[in-house]
């Protein structure tokens, strides 16, 4: 079995902000992960990636927020997307005056 792309979409939030979500189901776990998904979710504002969730090979599940990288506990693709959306709302709230 090859990896199957489940999601590939770009969502415009404004003229200067968008989210890109890419998610695959894999035949075996990616190195550093215990699940069968490979993903990258990014929120870009004014050409700068301000939020990203990913699980690159060897690093495991993690997120980048406010210039910091931290571990992320993956449970399901649905929860991943919900957490990403929550962090977009949080980032927009914290940066509404910039």
Biopython code that builds the backbone (N, CA, C, O; Angstrom):
import numpy as np
from Bio.PDB.StructureBuilder import StructureBuilder

atoms = [
    (1, "UNK", "N", (0.840, -1.189, 0.000)),
    (1, "UNK", "CA", (0.000, 0.000, 0.000)),
    (1, "UNK", "C", (0.881, 1.247, 0.000)),
    (1, "UNK", "O", (1.871, 1.317, 0.728)),
    (2, "UNK", "N", (0.523, 2.202, -0.799)),
    (2, "UNK", "CA", (1.220, 3.482, -0.810)),
    (2, "UNK", "C", (0.485, 4.466, 0.090)),
    (2, "UNK", "O", (-0.647, 4.218, 0.504)),
    (3, "UNK", "N", (1.133, 5.575, 0.386)),
    (3, "UNK", "CA", (0.473, 6.628, 1.156)),
    (3, "UNK", "C", (-0.709, 7.163, 0.342)),
    (3, "UNK", "O", (-0.635, 7.284, -0.881)),
    (4, "UNK", "N", (-1.791, 7.477, 1.040)),
    (4, "UNK", "CA", (-3.001, 7.994, 0.409)),
    (4, "UNK", "C", (-3.244, 9.399, 0.932)),
    (4, "UNK", "O", (-3.348, 9.618, 2.139)),
    (5, "UNK", "N", (-3.334, 10.346, 0.011)),
    (5, "UNK", "CA", (-3.588, 11.724, 0.429)),
    (5, "UNK", "C", (-5.056, 11.857, 0.832)),
    (5, "UNK", "O", (-5.950, 11.564, 0.039)),
    (6, "UNK", "N", (-5.298, 12.297, 2.060)),
    (6, "UNK", "CA", (-6.647, 12.456, 2.583)),
    (6, "UNK", "C", (-7.138, 13.892, 2.463)),
    (6, "UNK", "O", (-8.315, 14.134, 2.196)),
    (7, "UNK", "N", (-6.234, 14.841, 2.662)),
    (7, "UNK", "CA", (-6.589, 16.254, 2.626)),
    (7, "UNK", "C", (-5.474, 17.026, 1.945)),
    (7, "UNK", "O", (-4.295, 16.797, 2.214)),
    (8, "UNK", "N", (-5.845, 17.928, 1.073)),
    (8, "UNK", "CA", (-4.918, 18.917, 0.532)),
    (8, "UNK", "C", (-5.773, 20.125, 0.168)),
    (8, "UNK", "O", (-6.473, 20.127, -0.845)),
    (9, "UNK", "N", (-5.705, 21.152, 1.014)),
    (9, "UNK", "CA", (-6.549, 22.313, 0.804)),
    (9, "UNK", "C", (-5.862, 23.581, 1.284)),
    (9, "UNK", "O", (-4.990, 23.555, 2.152)),
    (10, "UNK", "N", (-6.276, 24.665, 0.705)),
    (10, "UNK", "CA", (-5.815, 25.989, 1.128)),
    (10, "UNK", "C", (-7.055, 26.802, 1.443)),
    (10, "UNK", "O", (-7.980, 26.881, 0.635)),
    (11, "UNK", "N", (-7.070, 27.405, 2.622)),
    (11, "UNK", "CA", (-8.220, 28.180, 3.089)),
    (11, "UNK", "C", (-7.786, 29.619, 3.271)),
    (11, "UNK", "O", (-6.889, 29.901, 4.065)),
    (12, "UNK", "N", (-8.411, 30.531, 2.545)),
    (12, "UNK", "CA", (-8.103, 31.960, 2.682)),
    (12, "UNK", "C", (-8.887, 32.522, 3.862)),
    (12, "UNK", "O", (-10.104, 32.358, 3.953)),
    (13, "UNK", "N", (-8.167, 33.189, 4.763)),
    (13, "UNK", "CA", (-8.808, 33.853, 5.892)),
    (13, "UNK", "C", (-8.989, 35.337, 5.616)),
    (13, "UNK", "O", (-9.916, 35.967, 6.124)),
    (14, "UNK", "N", (-8.101, 35.884, 4.811)),
    (14, "UNK", "CA", (-8.162, 37.287, 4.403)),
    (14, "UNK", "C", (-7.243, 37.435, 3.195)),
    (14, "UNK", "O", (-6.674, 36.456, 2.712)),
    (15, "UNK", "N", (-7.105, 38.656, 2.718)),
    (15, "UNK", "CA", (-6.212, 38.902, 1.583)),
    (15, "UNK", "C", (-4.758, 38.613, 1.946)),
    (15, "UNK", "O", (-3.935, 38.372, 1.063)),
    (16, "UNK", "N", (-4.436, 38.636, 3.244)),
    (16, "UNK", "CA", (-3.042, 38.451, 3.662)),
    (16, "UNK", "C", (-2.810, 37.209, 4.527)),
    (16, "UNK", "O", (-1.705, 37.017, 5.034)),
    (17, "UNK", "N", (-3.831, 36.364, 4.703)),
    (17, "UNK", "CA", (-3.672, 35.195, 5.577)),
    (17, "UNK", "C", (-4.380, 33.978, 4.983)),
    (17, "UNK", "O", (-5.499, 34.070, 4.478)),
    (18, "UNK", "N", (-3.688, 32.825, 5.059)),
    (18, "UNK", "CA", (-4.287, 31.580, 4.593)),
    (18, "UNK", "C", (-3.724, 30.415, 5.408)),
    (18, "UNK", "O", (-2.658, 30.505, 6.017)),
    (19, "UNK", "N", (-4.479, 29.328, 5.392)),
    (19, "UNK", "CA", (-4.019, 28.076, 6.002)),
    (19, "UNK", "C", (-3.884, 27.046, 4.890)),
    (19, "UNK", "O", (-4.690, 27.000, 3.961)),
    (20, "UNK", "N", (-2.855, 26.229, 5.005)),
    (20, "UNK", "CA", (-2.686, 25.118, 4.073)),
    (20, "UNK", "C", (-2.629, 23.840, 4.896)),
    (20, "UNK", "O", (-1.840, 23.734, 5.835)),
    (21, "UNK", "N", (-3.462, 22.873, 4.545)),
    (21, "UNK", "CA", (-3.544, 21.613, 5.266)),
    (21, "UNK", "C", (-3.264, 20.468, 4.291)),
    (21, "UNK", "O", (-3.902, 20.363, 3.244)),
    (22, "UNK", "N", (-2.307, 19.614, 4.646)),
    (22, "UNK", "CA", (-1.966, 18.442, 3.857)),
    (22, "UNK", "C", (-1.846, 17.266, 4.825)),
    (22, "UNK", "O", (-1.129, 17.338, 5.823)),
    (23, "UNK", "N", (-2.565, 16.177, 4.512)),
    (23, "UNK", "CA", (-2.598, 15.013, 5.398)),
    (23, "UNK", "C", (-2.634, 13.747, 4.556)),
    (23, "UNK", "O", (-3.443, 13.629, 3.636)),
    (24, "UNK", "N", (-1.760, 12.806, 4.870)),
    (24, "UNK", "CA", (-1.718, 11.516, 4.203)),
    (24, "UNK", "C", (-1.926, 10.414, 5.237)),
    (24, "UNK", "O", (-1.567, 10.567, 6.404)),
    (25, "UNK", "N", (-2.512, 9.300, 4.793)),
    (25, "UNK", "CA", (-2.511, 8.072, 5.582)),
    (25, "UNK", "C", (-1.380, 7.223, 5.014)),
    (25, "UNK", "O", (-1.294, 7.033, 3.800)),
    (26, "UNK", "N", (-0.522, 6.719, 5.875)),
    (26, "UNK", "CA", (0.669, 5.986, 5.450)),
    (26, "UNK", "C", (0.545, 4.500, 5.760)),
    (26, "UNK", "O", (-0.190, 4.116, 6.669)),
    (27, "UNK", "N", (1.258, 3.662, 5.013)),
    (27, "UNK", "CA", (1.177, 2.224, 5.269)),
    (27, "UNK", "C", (1.886, 1.792, 6.544)),
    (27, "UNK", "O", (1.605, 0.722, 7.084)),
    (28, "UNK", "N", (2.803, 2.622, 7.024)),
    (28, "UNK", "CA", (3.479, 2.347, 8.291)),
    (28, "UNK", "C", (3.775, 3.694, 8.949)),
    (28, "UNK", "O", (3.819, 4.715, 8.263)),
    (29, "UNK", "N", (3.977, 3.711, 10.253)),
    (29, "UNK", "CA", (4.244, 4.978, 10.933)),
    (29, "UNK", "C", (5.511, 5.659, 10.394)),
    (29, "UNK", "O", (6.488, 4.998, 10.042)),
    (30, "UNK", "N", (5.469, 6.978, 10.342)),
    (30, "UNK", "CA", (6.640, 7.772, 10.004)),
    (30, "UNK", "C", (7.602, 7.676, 11.191)),
    (30, "UNK", "O", (7.162, 7.637, 12.339)),
    (31, "UNK", "N", (8.904, 7.638, 10.925)),
    (31, "UNK", "CA", (9.894, 7.561, 12.014)),
    (31, "UNK", "C", (9.618, 8.647, 13.049)),
    (31, "UNK", "O", (9.539, 9.828, 12.714)),
    (32, "UNK", "N", (9.475, 8.242, 14.294)),
    (32, "UNK", "CA", (9.213, 9.177, 15.383)),
    (32, "UNK", "C", (7.740, 9.284, 15.745)),
    (32, "UNK", "O", (7.391, 9.980, 16.698)),
    (33, "UNK", "N", (6.861, 8.601, 14.996)),
    (33, "UNK", "CA", (5.420, 8.657, 15.280)),
    (33, "UNK", "C", (4.897, 7.236, 15.533)),
    (33, "UNK", "O", (5.477, 6.256, 15.066)),
    (34, "UNK", "N", (3.803, 7.146, 16.274)),
    (34, "UNK", "CA", (3.210, 5.847, 16.579)),
    (34, "UNK", "C", (1.895, 5.635, 15.818)),
    (34, "UNK", "O", (1.174, 4.676, 16.092)),
    (35, "UNK", "N", (1.581, 6.513, 14.873)),
    (35, "UNK", "CA", (0.332, 6.447, 14.119)),
    (35, "UNK", "C", (0.639, 6.394, 12.621)),
    (35, "UNK", "O", (1.794, 6.509, 12.211)),
    (36, "UNK", "N", (-0.388, 6.223, 11.829)),
    (36, "UNK", "CA", (-0.236, 6.018, 10.391)),
    (36, "UNK", "C", (-0.619, 7.263, 9.579)),
    (36, "UNK", "O", (-1.314, 7.161, 8.568)),
    (37, "UNK", "N", (-0.165, 8.426, 10.026)),
    (37, "UNK", "CA", (-0.473, 9.665, 9.330)),
    (37, "UNK", "C", (0.778, 10.528, 9.210)),
    (37, "UNK", "O", (1.617, 10.568, 10.110)),
    (38, "UNK", "N", (0.880, 11.210, 8.087)),
    (38, "UNK", "CA", (1.931, 12.204, 7.837)),
    (38, "UNK", "C", (1.195, 13.484, 7.521)),
    (38, "UNK", "O", (0.243, 13.472, 6.741)),
    (39, "UNK", "N", (1.619, 14.603, 8.115)),
    (39, "UNK", "CA", (0.863, 15.838, 7.926)),
    (39, "UNK", "C", (1.743, 17.074, 8.011)),
    (39, "UNK", "O", (2.837, 17.058, 8.575)),
    (40, "UNK", "N", (1.224, 18.137, 7.433)),
    (40, "UNK", "CA", (1.769, 19.476, 7.638)),
    (40, "UNK", "C", (0.605, 20.445, 7.506)),
    (40, "UNK", "O", (-0.107, 20.456, 6.502)),
    (41, "UNK", "N", (0.430, 21.240, 8.521)),
    (41, "UNK", "CA", (-0.618, 22.242, 8.550)),
    (41, "UNK", "C", (0.076, 23.560, 8.858)),
    (41, "UNK", "O", (0.803, 23.669, 9.845)),
    (42, "UNK", "N", (-0.147, 24.550, 8.022)),
    (42, "UNK", "CA", (0.547, 25.827, 8.195)),
    (42, "UNK", "C", (-0.434, 26.977, 8.099)),
    (42, "UNK", "O", (-1.370, 26.951, 7.300)),
    (43, "UNK", "N", (-0.207, 27.983, 8.922)),
    (43, "UNK", "CA", (-0.968, 29.230, 8.862)),
    (43, "UNK", "C", (0.027, 30.325, 8.512)),
    (43, "UNK", "O", (1.011, 30.541, 9.219)),
    (44, "UNK", "N", (-0.246, 31.012, 7.408)),
    (44, "UNK", "CA", (0.676, 32.013, 6.865)),
    (44, "UNK", "C", (-0.004, 33.373, 6.863)),
    (44, "UNK", "O", (-1.121, 33.518, 6.367)),
    (45, "UNK", "N", (0.679, 34.370, 7.422)),
    (45, "UNK", "CA", (0.164, 35.733, 7.484)),
    (45, "UNK", "C", (1.220, 36.668, 6.918)),
    (45, "UNK", "O", (2.370, 36.652, 7.357)),
    (46, "UNK", "N", (0.836, 37.472, 5.957)),
    (46, "UNK", "CA", (1.762, 38.410, 5.308)),
    (46, "UNK", "C", (3.032, 37.710, 4.827)),
    (46, "UNK", "O", (4.132, 38.253, 4.939)),
    (47, "UNK", "N", (2.869, 36.506, 4.292)),
    (47, "UNK", "CA", (3.994, 35.765, 3.744)),
    (47, "UNK", "C", (4.872, 35.066, 4.758)),
    (47, "UNK", "O", (5.895, 34.492, 4.387)),
    (48, "UNK", "N", (4.500, 35.097, 6.039)),
    (48, "UNK", "CA", (5.294, 34.480, 7.101)),
    (48, "UNK", "C", (4.481, 33.351, 7.739)),
    (48, "UNK", "O", (3.324, 33.547, 8.110)),
    (49, "UNK", "N", (5.091, 32.168, 7.864)),
    (49, "UNK", "CA", (4.435, 31.054, 8.536)),
    (49, "UNK", "C", (4.487, 31.319, 10.044)),
    (49, "UNK", "O", (5.554, 31.266, 10.655)),
    (50, "UNK", "N", (3.328, 31.602, 10.632)),
    (50, "UNK", "CA", (3.276, 31.952, 12.056)),
    (50, "UNK", "C", (2.856, 30.776, 12.934)),
    (50, "UNK", "O", (2.983, 30.827, 14.157)),
    (51, "UNK", "N", (2.352, 29.712, 12.295)),
    (51, "UNK", "CA", (1.894, 28.529, 13.029)),
    (51, "UNK", "C", (2.047, 27.320, 12.116)),
    (51, "UNK", "O", (1.659, 27.365, 10.949)),
    (52, "UNK", "N", (2.610, 26.243, 12.646)),
    (52, "UNK", "CA", (2.744, 25.027, 11.840)),
    (52, "UNK", "C", (2.685, 23.797, 12.734)),
    (52, "UNK", "O", (3.306, 23.750, 13.796)),
    (53, "UNK", "N", (1.938, 22.822, 12.290)),
    (53, "UNK", "CA", (1.915, 21.490, 12.894)),
    (53, "UNK", "C", (2.502, 20.546, 11.860)),
    (53, "UNK", "O", (2.104, 20.595, 10.696)),
    (54, "UNK", "N", (3.437, 19.687, 12.249)),
    (54, "UNK", "CA", (3.969, 18.711, 11.314)),
    (54, "UNK", "C", (4.619, 17.558, 12.066)),
    (54, "UNK", "O", (4.792, 17.599, 13.284)),
    (55, "UNK", "N", (4.969, 16.536, 11.306)),
    (55, "UNK", "CA", (5.651, 15.383, 11.891)),
    (55, "UNK", "C", (6.711, 14.895, 10.914)),
    (55, "UNK", "O", (6.645, 13.781, 10.393)),
    (56, "UNK", "N", (7.681, 15.756, 10.685)),
    (56, "UNK", "CA", (8.753, 15.382, 9.768)),
    (56, "UNK", "C", (9.499, 14.167, 10.303)),
    (56, "UNK", "O", (9.571, 13.941, 11.511)),
    (57, "UNK", "N", (10.042, 13.402, 9.391)),
    (57, "UNK", "CA", (10.722, 12.153, 9.733)),
    (57, "UNK", "C", (11.796, 12.394, 10.794)),
    (57, "UNK", "O", (12.641, 13.277, 10.652)),
    (58, "UNK", "N", (11.747, 11.596, 11.854)),
    (58, "UNK", "CA", (12.742, 11.665, 12.910)),
    (58, "UNK", "C", (12.444, 12.651, 14.027)),
    (58, "UNK", "O", (13.019, 12.541, 15.110)),
    (59, "UNK", "N", (11.548, 13.624, 13.786)),
    (59, "UNK", "CA", (11.246, 14.610, 14.831)),
    (59, "UNK", "C", (9.951, 14.306, 15.564)),
    (59, "UNK", "O", (9.723, 14.821, 16.659)),
    (60, "UNK", "N", (9.111, 13.487, 14.980)),
    (60, "UNK", "CA", (7.837, 13.172, 15.614)),
    (60, "UNK", "C", (6.846, 14.321, 15.503)),
    (60, "UNK", "O", (7.098, 15.314, 14.821)),
    (61, "UNK", "N", (5.729, 14.170, 16.177)),
    (61, "UNK", "CA", (4.651, 15.158, 16.136)),
    (61, "UNK", "C", (5.050, 16.399, 16.928)),
    (61, "UNK", "O", (5.468, 16.305, 18.082)),
    (62, "UNK", "N", (4.916, 17.560, 16.294)),
    (62, "UNK", "CA", (5.243, 18.806, 16.991)),
    (62, "UNK", "C", (4.558, 19.985, 16.316)),
    (62, "UNK", "O", (4.008, 19.868, 15.221)),
    (63, "UNK", "N", (4.605, 21.109, 16.993)),
    (63, "UNK", "CA", (4.034, 22.334, 16.434)),
    (63, "UNK", "C", (4.999, 23.484, 16.658)),
    (63, "UNK", "O", (5.817, 23.475, 17.578)),
    (64, "UNK", "N", (4.876, 24.457, 15.800)),
    (64, "UNK", "CA", (5.657, 25.694, 15.886)),
    (64, "UNK", "C", (4.647, 26.808, 16.137)),
    (64, "UNK", "O", (3.728, 27.007, 15.342)),
    (65, "UNK", "N", (4.813, 27.526, 17.228)),
    (65, "UNK", "CA", (3.897, 28.612, 17.589)),
    (65, "UNK", "C", (4.695, 29.686, 18.296)),
    (65, "UNK", "O", (5.457, 29.403, 19.220)),
    (66, "UNK", "N", (4.517, 30.910, 17.860)),
    (66, "UNK", "CA", (5.164, 32.053, 18.511)),
    (66, "UNK", "C", (6.687, 31.876, 18.556)),
    (66, "UNK", "O", (7.336, 32.232, 19.540)),
    (67, "UNK", "N", (7.245, 31.320, 17.472)),
    (67, "UNK", "CA", (8.691, 31.163, 17.387)),
    (67, "UNK", "C", (9.260, 30.006, 18.193)),
    (67, "UNK", "O", (10.479, 29.850, 18.275)),
    (68, "UNK", "N", (8.390, 29.190, 18.791)),
    (68, "UNK", "CA", (8.857, 28.081, 19.617)),
    (68, "UNK", "C", (8.322, 26.763, 19.069)),
    (68, "UNK", "O", (7.209, 26.695, 18.547)),
    (69, "UNK", "N", (9.131, 25.724, 19.196)),
    (69, "UNK", "CA", (8.721, 24.379, 18.794)),
    (69, "UNK", "C", (8.413, 23.583, 20.056)),
    (69, "UNK", "O", (9.173, 23.613, 21.025)),
    (70, "UNK", "N", (7.286, 22.868, 20.034)),
    (70, "UNK", "CA", (6.922, 22.034, 21.184)),
    (70, "UNK", "C", (6.306, 20.734, 20.691)),
    (70, "UNK", "O", (5.784, 20.664, 19.578)),
    (71, "UNK", "N", (6.372, 19.708, 21.528)),
    (71, "UNK", "CA", (5.798, 18.412, 21.197)),
    (71, "UNK", "C", (4.285, 18.549, 21.066)),
    (71, "UNK", "O", (3.662, 19.375, 21.734)),
    (72, "UNK", "N", (3.714, 17.738, 20.206)),
    (72, "UNK", "CA", (2.264, 17.695, 20.034)),
    (72, "UNK", "C", (1.814, 16.244, 20.197)),
    (72, "UNK", "O", (2.410, 15.342, 19.608)),
    (73, "UNK", "N", (0.778, 16.016, 20.983)),
    (73, "UNK", "CA", (0.256, 14.659, 21.192)),
    (73, "UNK", "C", (-0.849, 14.397, 20.180)),
    (73, "UNK", "O", (-1.987, 14.830, 20.361)),
    (74, "UNK", "N", (-0.505, 13.688, 19.118)),
    (74, "UNK", "CA", (-1.459, 13.353, 18.062)),
    (74, "UNK", "C", (-2.408, 12.274, 18.562)),
    (74, "UNK", "O", (-1.980, 11.299, 19.180)),
    (75, "UNK", "N", (-3.722, 12.454, 18.287)),
    (75, "UNK", "CA", (-4.690, 11.405, 18.630)),
    (75, "UNK", "C", (-5.462, 10.967, 17.386)),
    (75, "UNK", "O", (-5.502, 9.778, 17.070)),
    (76, "UNK", "N", (-6.077, 11.921, 16.678)),
    (76, "UNK", "CA", (-6.818, 11.612, 15.454)),
    (76, "UNK", "C", (-6.638, 12.769, 14.473)),
    (76, "UNK", "O", (-6.302, 13.881, 14.882)),
    (77, "UNK", "N", (-6.858, 12.515, 13.182)),
    (77, "UNK", "CA", (-6.792, 13.620, 12.216)),
    (77, "UNK", "C", (-7.812, 14.725, 12.543)),
    (77, "UNK", "O", (-7.518, 15.910, 12.388)),
    (78, "UNK", "N", (-8.988, 14.334, 12.989)),
    (78, "UNK", "CA", (-10.015, 15.322, 13.323)),
    (78, "UNK", "C", (-9.574, 16.218, 14.471)),
    (78, "UNK", "O", (-9.783, 17.430, 14.433)),
    (79, "UNK", "N", (-8.960, 15.620, 15.494)),
    (79, "UNK", "CA", (-8.477, 16.414, 16.633)),
    (79, "UNK", "C", (-7.312, 17.303, 16.215)),
    (79, "UNK", "O", (-7.208, 18.441, 16.672)),
    (80, "UNK", "N", (-6.443, 16.802, 15.360)),
    (80, "UNK", "CA", (-5.339, 17.602, 14.836)),
    (80, "UNK", "C", (-5.862, 18.872, 14.172)),
    (80, "UNK", "O", (-5.371, 19.967, 14.446)),
    (81, "UNK", "N", (-6.848, 18.726, 13.309)),
    (81, "UNK", "CA", (-7.401, 19.885, 12.605)),
    (81, "UNK", "C", (-8.104, 20.821, 13.581)),
    (81, "UNK", "O", (-7.993, 22.040, 13.450)),
    (82, "UNK", "N", (-8.822, 20.277, 14.553)),
    (82, "UNK", "CA", (-9.488, 21.112, 15.566)),
    (82, "UNK", "C", (-8.469, 21.896, 16.383)),
    (82, "UNK", "O", (-8.675, 23.078, 16.657)),
    (83, "UNK", "N", (-7.369, 21.248, 16.775)),
    (83, "UNK", "CA", (-6.325, 21.937, 17.542)),
    (83, "UNK", "C", (-5.674, 23.036, 16.707)),
    (83, "UNK", "O", (-5.392, 24.124, 17.211)),
    (84, "UNK", "N", (-5.438, 22.747, 15.435)),
    (84, "UNK", "CA", (-4.859, 23.734, 14.521)),
    (84, "UNK", "C", (-5.791, 24.938, 14.383)),
    (84, "UNK", "O", (-5.337, 26.080, 14.452)),
    (85, "UNK", "N", (-7.073, 24.696, 14.193)),
    (85, "UNK", "CA", (-8.043, 25.791, 14.081)),
    (85, "UNK", "C", (-8.103, 26.609, 15.370)),
    (85, "UNK", "O", (-8.211, 27.834, 15.326)),
    (86, "UNK", "N", (-8.033, 25.937, 16.504)),
    (86, "UNK", "CA", (-8.034, 26.644, 17.797)),
    (86, "UNK", "C", (-6.815, 27.561, 17.900)),
    (86, "UNK", "O", (-6.924, 28.698, 18.359)),
    (87, "UNK", "N", (-5.646, 27.058, 17.467)),
    (87, "UNK", "CA", (-4.434, 27.869, 17.529)),
    (87, "UNK", "C", (-4.463, 29.029, 16.531)),
    (87, "UNK", "O", (-3.896, 30.086, 16.808)),
    (88, "UNK", "N", (-5.109, 28.852, 15.382)),
    (88, "UNK", "CA", (-5.278, 29.969, 14.448)),
    (88, "UNK", "C", (-6.101, 31.058, 15.117)),
    (88, "UNK", "O", (-5.732, 32.232, 15.073)),
    (89, "UNK", "N", (-7.214, 30.680, 15.737)),
    (89, "UNK", "CA", (-8.064, 31.659, 16.431)),
    (89, "UNK", "C", (-7.285, 32.348, 17.542)),
    (89, "UNK", "O", (-7.390, 33.562, 17.718)),
    (90, "UNK", "N", (-6.508, 31.580, 18.288)),
    (90, "UNK", "CA", (-5.691, 32.154, 19.369)),
    (90, "UNK", "C", (-4.671, 33.134, 18.803)),
    (90, "UNK", "O", (-4.517, 34.237, 19.327)),
    (91, "UNK", "N", (-3.962, 32.738, 17.726)),
    (91, "UNK", "CA", (-2.960, 33.629, 17.131)),
    (91, "UNK", "C", (-3.616, 34.908, 16.637)),
    (91, "UNK", "O", (-3.096, 36.001, 16.862)),
    (92, "UNK", "N", (-4.753, 34.779, 15.968)),
    (92, "UNK", "CA", (-5.450, 35.974, 15.469)),
    (92, "UNK", "C", (-5.875, 36.883, 16.614)),
    (92, "UNK", "O", (-5.782, 38.105, 16.499)),
    (93, "UNK", "N", (-6.340, 36.304, 17.715)),
    (93, "UNK", "CA", (-6.745, 37.107, 18.867)),
    (93, "UNK", "C", (-5.543, 37.820, 19.488)),
    (93, "UNK", "O", (-5.617, 39.007, 19.805)),
    (94, "UNK", "N", (-4.439, 37.096, 19.660)),
    (94, "UNK", "CA", (-3.255, 37.673, 20.286)),
    (94, "UNK", "C", (-2.575, 38.723, 19.400)),
    (94, "UNK", "O", (-1.847, 39.579, 19.904)),
    (95, "UNK", "N", (-2.808, 38.663, 18.098)),
    (95, "UNK", "CA", (-2.117, 39.555, 17.162)),
    (95, "UNK", "C", (-3.087, 40.460, 16.411)),
    (95, "UNK", "O", (-2.762, 40.945, 15.327)),
    (96, "UNK", "N", (-4.253, 40.693, 16.961)),
    (96, "UNK", "CA", (-5.268, 41.475, 16.259)),
    (96, "UNK", "C", (-4.886, 42.934, 16.030)),
    (96, "UNK", "O", (-5.450, 43.591, 15.155)),
    (97, "UNK", "N", (-3.943, 43.441, 16.801)),
    (97, "UNK", "CA", (-3.540, 44.845, 16.644)),
    (97, "UNK", "C", (-2.253, 45.021, 15.856)),
    (97, "UNK", "O", (-1.726, 46.130, 15.761)),
    (98, "UNK", "N", (-1.741, 43.921, 15.285)),
    (98, "UNK", "CA", (-0.477, 44.055, 14.544)),
    (98, "UNK", "C", (-0.698, 44.090, 13.058)),
    (98, "UNK", "O", (0.261, 44.199, 12.293)),
]
sb = StructureBuilder()
sb.init_structure("model")
sb.init_model(0)
sb.init_chain("A")
sb.init_seg("    ")
for serial, (resi, resn, name, xyz) in enumerate(atoms, 1):
    if name == "N":
        sb.init_residue(resn, " ", resi, " ")
    sb.init_atom(name, np.array(xyz, "f"), 0.0, 1.0, " ", f" {name:<3s}", serial, name[0])
structure = sb.get_structure()
